Amino acid sequence: MRLFSMLAAASAVTLTGAPFAAAQDAPATPSPAPVPAVCPDFLPQQAHCWSGRAAKGGYYWIAVPENWNGSLIVHAHGGPRTAAPKADDPLEDLERFSMTVKEGFAWAGSTYRRGGYGVRMAAEDTDDLRQIFWDAFGRPRRTILHGQSWGGNVAAKAAELYARDAEGRVVWDGVILTSGVLAGGTEAYRFRADLRAVYQYYCQNHPAPDEAQYPVWQGLPEGARLTRAQLAERVKTCTGVGLPEAERSPEQKQRLTDILNVVGIGEGQLVSHLAWGTFLFQDLVQKRLDGLNPFDNSRTFYQGSHDDAALNAGVERFVADPMAVARLAYDADLSGMIVAPTVTIHGKDDPTAFVWHQDVYRDRVAAAGRADLLVQTFTDEAEHSALSPPEYVAVFEALMGWIDHGVKPDARSVSALCEAARPRYDAVCLFDERRLSGPAAKVLLPS
């Protein structure tokens, strides 16, 4: 299929609008057709690009290489980003996965209509972007749904909600989930609520004694202002993170050791996870759940500190509101009811979306009776946002072979595809050919 023959058929698109709480009730709204744009330098020469804004508000970019293979990748980005979206935000994702365009795929990615939490919202916007491309350029030979990080949750939800159209026709030919947050909202963020509670027990500066007090599951009170830099400064004061090891006091070292051992994260991720447990929780709780609490540590026994008895006696406790849990589950949890071939890739030591997410997703897919449609691969990497480029090439090639020829891949065949692609990218292949599921991870459980 040639791009230029499809351009003659370019036209305005019709989309289905929806607010956060009622995803399919808004009336249809026309969306402007994509506008030609100058491709960024990181794409192959002779690629063609378009940009635009969907009717619901999301900005998007589209890239099609000169040697287009006829298949489209629709990308769901991670985050969620809490800032208001900007027109060029998708370029960061396009650059990260520019190897797909180099390999001949067309690529489309959007910002979603707004910042902040909302898996169903983002899933609907992702499916709308697919329709924008189809209406402007014609239906591609294959349409692949790709989700990265939190976008893995978004893509997995989109694969469940929009797998087929009203007439039962296939929409997504296949799905790729990279470093995905696949445990769903009710499980994925619980450890950050634990982190907030454990951190506050040891540090007592988030909130500080001279600030208005609030339950830590709120993230921040509505309207409260705190910057990431200010949060990092509080962490430095309490734990010494950000200071050379020699400049940390014994008390800072002990507090840092206790926090990391109990929650099971590394020093380099402490500020990041606290930031998500602050700013994302503020958005999630205050704006999406009407102030209701979806987190519970009322029966959690914390262990790994130098004095577990004191920690468990003094840590802040909170009980989840059933309505908050139900609403978060409705928005973000996954059923496992997949209908298209799905391939995942995950670094075994991913410091952001822990590899146990893959175990949860595998079990849900198996419980739904769809295990034959899922292939999970793992790499020996401690990376989240950017695995080795030929590894991404390999999982997309493996999925295409599965779709086109009915050959279900496994870890060894995907690794072989990576080795074949490696010379083109001068990068390593680190697939674990033996592992079929993720290792057990440290999870805080009720006593």
C-alpha positions as semicolon CSV with decimal commas, in nm:
position;residue;x (nm);y (nm);z (nm)
1;M;0,000;0,000;0,000
2;R;0,147;0,336;-0,101
3;L;0,109;0,650;0,104
4;F;0,050;0,883;-0,188
5;S;-0,245;0,687;-0,323
6;M;-0,410;0,713;0,017
7;L;-0,358;1,088;0,047
8;A;-0,614;1,140;-0,225
9;A;-0,870;0,986;0,008
10;A;-0,779;1,210;0,303
11;S;-1,084;1,363;0,466
12;A;-1,219;1,494;0,793
13;V;-1,284;1,229;1,056
14;T;-1,575;1,164;1,286
15;L;-1,500;1,069;1,645
16;T;-1,696;0,968;1,949
17;G;-1,651;1,209;2,238
18;A;-1,675;1,123;2,606
19;P;-1,617;1,266;2,952
20;F;-1,415;1,071;3,211
21;A;-1,714;0,911;3,382
22;A;-1,926;0,828;3,077
23;A;-1,688;0,715;2,808
24;Q;-1,935;0,636;2,530
25;D;-2,222;0,882;2,582
26;A;-2,104;1,204;2,415
27;P;-2,229;1,289;2,062
28;A;-2,009;1,240;1,758
29;T;-1,787;1,538;1,679
30;P;-1,597;1,598;1,356
31;S;-1,220;1,632;1,385
32;P;-0,993;1,820;1,142
33;A;-0,782;1,610;0,908
34;P;-0,408;1,578;0,980
35;V;-0,191;1,864;0,854
36;P;0,147;1,802;0,684
37;A;0,439;1,875;0,916
38;V;0,818;1,881;0,895
39;C;0,956;1,551;1,022
40;P;1,207;1,569;1,308
41;D;1,573;1,497;1,231
42;F;1,577;1,164;1,413
43;L;1,348;1,004;1,152
44;P;1,477;0,854;0,828
45;Q;1,513;1,091;0,536
46;Q;1,215;1,094;0,300
47;A;0,973;1,011;0,583
48;H;0,645;1,201;0,577
49;C;0,484;1,355;0,884
50;W;0,153;1,506;0,988
51;S;0,026;1,660;1,307
52;G;-0,308;1,774;1,438
53;R;-0,550;1,794;1,724
54;A;-0,837;1,553;1,774
55;A;-1,188;1,672;1,849
56;K;-1,155;1,578;2,214
57;G;-0,838;1,785;2,249
58;G;-0,542;1,549;2,220
59;Y;-0,248;1,658;2,008
60;Y;-0,101;1,394;1,779
61;W;0,181;1,325;1,535
62;I;0,189;1,076;1,249
63;A;0,500;0,953;1,068
64;V;0,514;0,731;0,758
65;P;0,846;0,614;0,610
66;E;0,922;0,611;0,239
67;N;0,954;0,231;0,254
68;W;0,626;0,184;0,440
69;N;0,544;-0,182;0,497
70;G;0,171;-0,112;0,507
71;S;0,136;-0,157;0,884
72;L;0,049;0,112;1,139
73;I;0,158;0,134;1,503
74;V;-0,076;0,338;1,725
75;H;0,117;0,435;2,038
76;A;-0,019;0,491;2,389
77;H;0,228;0,691;2,598
78;G;0,319;0,646;2,961
79;G;0,288;0,865;3,268
80;P;0,027;0,964;3,331
81;R;0,154;1,316;3,269
82;T;-0,022;1,559;3,499
83;A;0,066;1,877;3,305
84;A;-0,154;2,017;3,030
85;P;-0,063;1,859;2,695
86;K;0,136;2,050;2,434
87;A;0,136;2,014;2,059
88;D;0,485;1,865;2,028
89;D;0,469;1,631;2,329
90;P;0,425;1,320;2,108
91;L;0,768;1,380;1,954
92;E;0,936;1,246;2,268
93;D;0,757;0,914;2,221
94;L;0,818;0,915;1,847
95;E;1,192;0,960;1,904
96;R;1,203;0,684;2,167
97;F;1,041;0,439;1,927
98;S;1,179;0,583;1,604
99;M;1,330;0,242;1,528
100;T;0,980;0,130;1,429
101;V;0,968;0,393;1,154
102;K;1,319;0,295;1,045
103;E;1,193;-0,063;1,017
104;G;0,912;0,043;0,782
105;F;0,613;0,095;1,013
106;A;0,389;0,400;1,013
107;W;0,356;0,550;1,363
108;A;0,086;0,758;1,531
109;G;0,084;0,883;1,889
110;S;-0,114;1,142;2,085
111;T;-0,101;1,332;2,412
112;Y;-0,456;1,228;2,514
113;R;-0,710;1,505;2,564
114;R;-0,583;1,617;2,904
115;G;-0,317;1,550;3,162
116;G;-0,385;1,344;3,470
117;Y;-0,520;0,999;3,543
118;G;-0,783;0,826;3,332
119;V;-0,716;0,492;3,166
120;R;-1,050;0,468;2,988
121;M;-1,017;0,827;2,871
122;A;-0,671;0,760;2,729
123;A;-0,784;0,430;2,575
124;E;-1,068;0,606;2,395
125;D;-0,833;0,877;2,268
126;T;-0,594;0,608;2,143
127;D;-0,870;0,435;1,950
128;D;-0,981;0,772;1,813
129;L;-0,630;0,830;1,679
130;R;-0,650;0,498;1,498
131;Q;-0,971;0,617;1,335
132;I;-0,813;0,951;1,242
133;F;-0,541;0,766;1,052
134;W;-0,784;0,524;0,889
135;D;-1,017;0,802;0,775
136;A;-0,736;1,021;0,643
137;F;-0,517;0,760;0,473
138;G;-0,723;0,444;0,441
139;R;-0,709;0,128;0,649
140;P;-0,354;-0,012;0,666
141;R;-0,270;-0,374;0,598
142;R;-0,220;-0,425;0,972
143;T;-0,293;-0,201;1,271
144;I;-0,084;-0,265;1,582
145;L;-0,161;-0,122;1,925
146;H;0,147;-0,035;2,133
147;G;0,154;0,075;2,497
148;Q;0,460;0,184;2,697
149;S;0,467;0,199;3,081
150;W;0,133;0,341;3,202
151;G;0,046;0,340;2,835
152;G;0,068;-0,038;2,864
153;N;-0,234;-0,019;3,095
154;V;-0,400;0,216;2,846
155;A;-0,328;-0,009;2,548
156;A;-0,434;-0,325;2,730
157;K;-0,763;-0,152;2,822
158;A;-0,808;-0,030;2,464
159;A;-0,746;-0,384;2,339
160;E;-1,032;-0,502;2,561
161;L;-1,276;-0,217;2,494
162;Y;-1,213;-0,159;2,123
163;A;-1,098;-0,497;1,995
164;R;-1,378;-0,519;1,740
165;D;-1,622;-0,272;1,593
166;A;-2,001;-0,285;1,623
167;E;-2,018;-0,532;1,335
168;G;-1,767;-0,766;1,497
169;R;-1,482;-0,679;1,263
170;V;-1,126;-0,683;1,398
171;V;-0,988;-0,340;1,488
172;W;-0,647;-0,424;1,635
173;D;-0,455;-0,697;1,453
174;G;-0,204;-0,730;1,738
175;V;-0,081;-0,569;2,060
176;I;0,268;-0,487;2,194
177;L;0,308;-0,393;2,562
178;T;0,652;-0,263;2,662
179;S;0,748;-0,223;3,030
180;G;0,377;-0,212;3,098
181;V;0,188;-0,116;3,413
182;L;-0,029;-0,424;3,375
183;A;-0,142;-0,492;3,731
184;G;-0,423;-0,238;3,699
185;G;-0,489;0,070;3,906
186;T;-0,598;-0,100;4,226
187;E;-0,272;-0,295;4,257
188;A;-0,013;-0,093;4,067
189;Y;0,003;0,207;4,302
190;R;-0,048;0,047;4,639
191;F;0,325;0,030;4,709
192;R;0,352;0,407;4,660
193;A;0,088;0,458;4,927
194;D;0,300;0,232;5,148
195;L;0,605;0,440;5,057
196;R;0,430;0,760;5,158
197;A;0,335;0,609;5,495
198;V;0,679;0,459;5,563
199;Y;0,861;0,772;5,450
200;Q;0,648;0,992;5,674
201;Y;0,708;0,766;5,974
202;Y;1,083;0,814;5,942
203;C;1,106;1,167;5,801
204;Q;0,804;1,363;5,928
205;N;0,852;1,629;5,661
206;H;0,594;1,540;5,394
207;P;0,382;1,703;5,532
208;A;0,615;1,899;5,759
209;P;0,509;1,971;6,120
210;D;0,439;2,338;6,041
211;E;0,215;2,254;5,743
212;A;-0,151;2,160;5,733
213;Q;-0,170;1,789;5,812
214;Y;-0,344;1,548;5,575
215;P;-0,360;1,171;5,522
216;V;-0,070;1,073;5,299
217;W;-0,293;0,875;5,062
218;Q;-0,422;1,210;4,934
219;G;-0,085;1,284;4,775
220;L;-0,136;1,652;4,848
221;P;-0,446;1,839;4,962
222;E;-0,654;1,997;4,690
223;G;-0,496;2,324;4,583
224;A;-0,168;2,258;4,765
225;R;0,148;2,369;4,587
226;L;0,475;2,180;4,603
227;T;0,740;2,141;4,334
228;R;0,940;1,831;4,259
229;A;1,257;2,023;4,349
230;Q;1,110;2,109;4,690
231;L;1,015;1,746;4,742
232;A;1,369;1,636;4,650
233;E;1,508;1,884;4,903
234;R;1,294;1,729;5,177
235;V;1,419;1,385;5,082
236;K;1,777;1,512;5,095
237;T;1,724;1,662;5,440
238;C;1,583;1,338;5,579
239;T;1,785;1,069;5,402
240;G;2,085;1,236;5,241
241;V;1,978;1,132;4,891
242;G;2,142;1,389;4,667
243;L;2,444;1,422;4,894
244;P;2,773;1,235;4,858
245;E;2,786;0,928;5,079
246;A;3,056;1,082;5,300
247;E;2,840;1,383;5,374
248;R;2,542;1,185;5,502
249;S;2,491;1,163;5,876
250;P;2,448;0,825;6,048
251;E;2,084;0,914;6,112
252;Q;2,023;0,990;5,743
253;K;2,187;0,664;5,640
254;Q;1,974;0,464;5,884
255;R;1,650;0,628;5,771
256;L;1,736;0,571;5,406
257;T;1,825;0,207;5,466
258;D;1,502;0,146;5,653
259;I;1,283;0,309;5,388
260;L;1,445;0,129;5,096
261;N;1,450;-0,211;5,268
262;V;1,087;-0,192;5,375
263;V;0,942;-0,069;5,046
264;G;1,181;-0,258;4,819
265;I;1,306;0,017;4,588
266;G;1,651;0,155;4,505
267;E;1,799;0,482;4,620
268;G;1,791;0,623;4,268
269;Q;1,413;0,578;4,248
270;L;1,315;0,717;4,590
271;V;1,240;1,071;4,474
272;S;1,065;0,952;4,157
273;H;0,832;0,713;4,337
274;L;0,761;0,972;4,608
275;A;0,680;1,224;4,335
276;W;0,427;0,987;4,179
277;G;0,287;0,920;4,525
278;T;0,252;1,295;4,567
279;F;0,150;1,465;4,244
280;L;-0,018;1,171;4,070
281;F;-0,204;1,077;4,390
282;Q;-0,323;1,437;4,420
283;D;-0,467;1,419;4,069
284;L;-0,608;1,069;4,112
285;V;-0,772;1,123;4,450
286;Q;-0,882;1,485;4,429
287;K;-0,984;1,513;4,064
288;R;-1,084;1,161;3,959
289;L;-1,217;1,001;4,280
290;D;-1,380;1,304;4,445
291;G;-1,146;1,284;4,743
292;L;-1,217;0,918;4,819
293;N;-0,934;0,689;4,928
294;P;-0,854;0,383;4,709
295;F;-0,559;0,265;4,923
296;D;-0,547;0,043;5,231
297;N;-0,267;-0,045;5,471
298;S;-0,482;-0,122;5,771
299;R;-0,360;-0,482;5,790
300;T;-0,019;-0,447;5,623
301;F;0,279;-0,567;5,822
302;Y;0,590;-0,374;5,725
303;Q;0,922;-0,553;5,759
304;G;1,288;-0,502;5,674
305;S;1,367;-0,210;5,904
306;H;1,600;-0,209;6,203
307;D;1,289;-0,206;6,429
308;D;0,979;-0,348;6,262
309;A;0,776;-0,344;6,583
310;A;0,819;0,030;6,625
311;L;0,749;0,095;6,258
312;N;0,425;-0,102;6,257
313;A;0,312;0,054;6,584
314;G;0,376;0,410;6,466
315;V;0,311;0,417;6,092
316;E;0,003;0,600;5,964
317;R;-0,284;0,363;5,887
318;F;-0,567;0,412;5,641
319;V;-0,866;0,213;5,513
320;A;-0,980;0,217;5,151
321;D;-1,322;0,345;5,059
322;P;-1,505;0,067;4,868
323;M;-1,649;0,315;4,620
324;A;-1,301;0,452;4,543
325;V;-1,168;0,102;4,485
326;A;-1,463;0,015;4,261
327;R;-1,425;0,331;4,054
328;L;-1,051;0,286;4,013
329;A;-1,099;-0,079;3,920
330;Y;-1,362;0,013;3,662
331;D;-1,131;0,268;3,506
332;A;-0,798;0,089;3,515
333;D;-0,812;-0,280;3,606
334;L;-0,787;-0,539;3,330
335;S;-1,008;-0,839;3,262
336;G;-0,757;-1,040;3,059
337;M;-1,019;-1,081;2,784
338;I;-0,778;-1,029;2,497
339;V;-0,879;-1,122;2,144
340;A;-0,567;-1,029;1,945
341;P;-0,215;-1,176;1,957
342;T;-0,027;-0,991;2,232
343;V;0,347;-0,976;2,299
344;T;0,506;-0,812;2,602
345;I;0,864;-0,719;2,687
346;H;0,986;-0,621;3,033
347;G;1,324;-0,567;3,196
348;K;1,350;-0,805;3,490
349;D;1,494;-0,531;3,711
350;D;1,271;-0,250;3,589
351;P;1,287;0,007;3,872
352;T;0,962;0,184;3,781
353;A;0,703;-0,073;3,670
354;F;0,819;-0,382;3,856
355;V;0,831;-0,706;3,665
356;W;0,564;-0,866;3,886
357;H;0,311;-0,670;3,678
358;Q;0,368;-0,935;3,413
359;D;0,273;-1,211;3,657
360;V;-0,053;-1,037;3,743
361;Y;-0,138;-0,986;3,376
362;R;-0,046;-1,343;3,281
363;D;-0,275;-1,478;3,553
364;R;-0,566;-1,258;3,446
365;V;-0,529;-1,357;3,083
366;A;-0,508;-1,724;3,181
367;A;-0,816;-1,694;3,405
368;A;-1,002;-1,548;3,108
369;G;-0,905;-1,849;2,898
370;R;-0,688;-1,647;2,659
371;A;-0,338;-1,768;2,747
372;D;-0,284;-1,888;2,390
373;L;-0,290;-1,525;2,275
374;L;-0,017;-1,400;2,510
375;V;0,362;-1,423;2,477
376;Q;0,575;-1,260;2,747
377;T;0,946;-1,189;2,704
378;F;1,198;-1,063;2,959
379;T;1,538;-0,900;2,939
380;D;1,828;-0,878;3,180
381;E;1,797;-0,502;3,212
382;A;1,735;-0,254;3,491
383;E;1,566;-0,009;3,256
384;H;1,211;0,111;3,214
385;S;1,176;0,386;2,956
386;A;1,434;0,271;2,700
387;L;1,531;-0,091;2,650
388;S;1,784;-0,184;2,382
389;P;1,652;-0,077;2,036
390;P;1,691;-0,414;1,858
391;E;1,483;-0,572;2,135
392;Y;1,189;-0,353;2,040
393;V;1,248;-0,436;1,675
394;A;1,242;-0,805;1,763
395;V;0,908;-0,802;1,947
396;F;0,739;-0,612;1,663
397;E;0,884;-0,852;1,404
398;A;0,777;-1,149;1,617
399;L;0,423;-1,016;1,643
400;M;0,401;-0,955;1,269
401;G;0,518;-1,309;1,200
402;W;0,255;-1,441;1,439
403;I;-0,021;-1,238;1,273
404;D;0,081;-1,297;0,913
405;H;0,201;-1,657;0,928
406;G;0,042;-1,802;1,241
407;V;0,379;-1,881;1,401
408;K;0,353;-1,807;1,772
409;P;0,689;-1,676;1,897
410;D;0,872;-1,777;2,210
411;A;1,162;-1,627;2,402
412;R;1,422;-1,804;2,192
413;S;1,277;-1,704;1,855
414;V;1,236;-1,342;1,968
415;S;1,597;-1,341;2,086
416;A;1,706;-1,468;1,745
417;L;1,519;-1,184;1,576
418;C;1,697;-0,941;1,806
419;E;2,036;-1,081;1,711
420;A;1,948;-1,038;1,343
421;A;1,855;-0,672;1,403
422;R;2,146;-0,595;1,634
423;P;2,401;-0,495;1,366
424;R;2,162;-0,228;1,235
425;Y;2,159;-0,058;1,574
426;D;2,499;-0,143;1,721
427;A;2,330;-0,240;2,046
428;V;2,302;-0,545;2,268
429;C;2,034;-0,813;2,294
430;L;1,964;-0,917;2,650
431;F;1,664;-1,148;2,626
432;D;1,641;-1,418;2,889
433;E;1,561;-1,717;2,670
434;R;1,473;-1,936;2,968
435;R;1,222;-1,718;3,150
436;L;0,857;-1,749;3,060
437;S;0,723;-1,537;3,346
438;G;0,856;-1,278;3,582
439;P;1,032;-1,358;3,908
440;A;0,861;-1,305;4,237
441;A;0,899;-0,951;4,363
442;K;0,880;-0,805;4,711
443;V;0,514;-0,725;4,772
444;L;0,373;-0,588;5,096
445;L;0,088;-0,814;5,202
446;P;-0,173;-0,797;5,476
447;S;-0,076;-0,989;5,787
